[in-house]
C-alpha cells in the first residue's frame, strides 16, 4: 500500500483511552474510531481537588495522543469521585472496594467526569466537565460483599457499576448528562465534536 493510500485510511477519530466502558459509550455514536493508550501519569497534584484533577487528566490524555496523531480528532476523558472533598479513584482490589463502599454508605458522592477534544492540525482544543451527584443507600457488609463477589468492579472509580448491578446500591442519581456516570458524558462529547468539525449526525449521511 502506498503512502497516500495509508494517509486516506488514518482514523478521523481516536479515543485516548483503553477503558472498555468509554469504548462502548463512544461506539453508540456510530462513528468509526480507534483507541490509543495515552500513557499519562495520573498522580494527583498536591491539594488538587477532584474536579480540576479530572479536567487536567482528560486534557493531558487527549494532548498526549493528539501529538502522535496531529491530523486526528482525539477524545480524552477522566473521572474522579468526590467524597467530602476527597478524591476517590479506582479501588484496585477487593479490600480497596470494601473500604470505598463502606465510606460511601448513606452518603452523597459527586462524580466529576471530564472530556476534552483536541485536534492539533486544526488548532482545536476544548474541554467540559459533567458532575453527577450520587446518593448511596445505607449498605451493610453483607450487601457490599455480595455485590463485590458478583461484579468485581475494581477498575471503576467508587467501586460501583451503575450501568449494571451497582445501581442496586444507590438511592438516587442526579445528572444532566446520563452517560457521565459510566465514564464518558456523551452529550458534552457530541457538543465538542461538532465544535471540532466532526458532527456525529452529519457523519452518518456522508
Secondary structure, DSSP 4 states (H G I P E B T S, - for coil): --HHHHHHHS-SEEE----HHHHHHHHTTT---EE-------PPPTT--HHHHHHHHHHHHHHHHHHH-TTSEEEEEEEEEEETTEEE-B--SHHHHHHHHHHHTTSEEEEEEEEEEEETTTTEEEEEEEEEEEEEPP--HHHHHHHHHHH--TTSBTS--TTTGGGGGEEEEE-SSTTTTTT--HHHHHHHHHHTT--HHHHTT-
